Amino acid sequence: MLVAFSISPVAQDPTGSVTEAVAAAVRVVRESGLPCETNAMFTNIEGEWDEVMAVVKQAVDVVAEVSPRVGLVLKADIRPGYDGQLTAKVERIEEALGTGVREGTIDAQ
């Protein structure tokens, strides 16, 4: 299963920065040992349902330590029997781009 998620403290510190809280959540994910990547909007993680959801919960919990309210956006691709999709899906797109697939399409998934 692949999960893309974003966690944000809703009650911010006086500077309006969420950087430290988000960094703590990303640290939880990276220390989990599961395949993952972070981009400007989401953190992606791959694994079995129970282990991925446990990591997401732990990441929410560390943000909740500094904010009484936490926002969570989560999208999941549940496809039993498939591993390595964190990179394989992107590789399929890159391959399609090299063979003339029109820019902006996602048909190769």
Residue pairs with C-beta under 8 A, 6 or more apart in sequence:
1 46
1 47
1 48
1 49
1 52
1 76
1 77
1 78
1 79
1 80
2 44
2 45
2 46
2 76
2 77
2 79
2 85
2 86
2 89
3 44
3 45
3 46
3 52
3 53
3 56
3 74
3 75
3 76
3 77
4 42
4 43
4 44
4 74
4 75
4 76
5 42
5 43
5 45
5 56
5 59
5 72
5 73
5 74
5 75
6 41
6 42
6 43
6 71
6 72
6 73
6 74
7 21
7 22
7 25
7 59
7 60
7 63
7 70
7 71
7 72
8 18
8 21
8 22
8 63
8 70
8 71
9 18
9 21
9 63
9 66
9 67
9 69
9 70
9 71
10 67
10 69
10 70
10 71
11 67
11 68
11 69
12 18
12 67
13 20
13 66
20 66
21 62
21 63
21 66
21 67
22 63
24 62
24 63
24 65
24 66
25 43
25 59
25 60
25 62
25 63
26 38
26 43
26 59
27 62
28 55
28 58
28 59
28 62
29 36
29 38
29 43
29 45
29 55
29 59
30 36
32 45
32 51
32 55
32 58
34 45
34 46
34 47
34 51
34 52
34 55
35 45
35 46
35 47
35 84
35 86
35 87
36 43
36 44
36 45
36 46
36 86
37 43
37 44
37 86
38 44
42 73
42 75
43 59
44 86
45 52
45 55
45 56
45 86
46 52
46 83
46 84
46 85
46 86
47 55
49 78
56 72
56 74
60 70
60 72
63 70
64 70
77 85
79 85
89 109
92 108
92 109
93 106
93 108
93 109
95 108
96 107
96 108
97 103
101 107
101 108
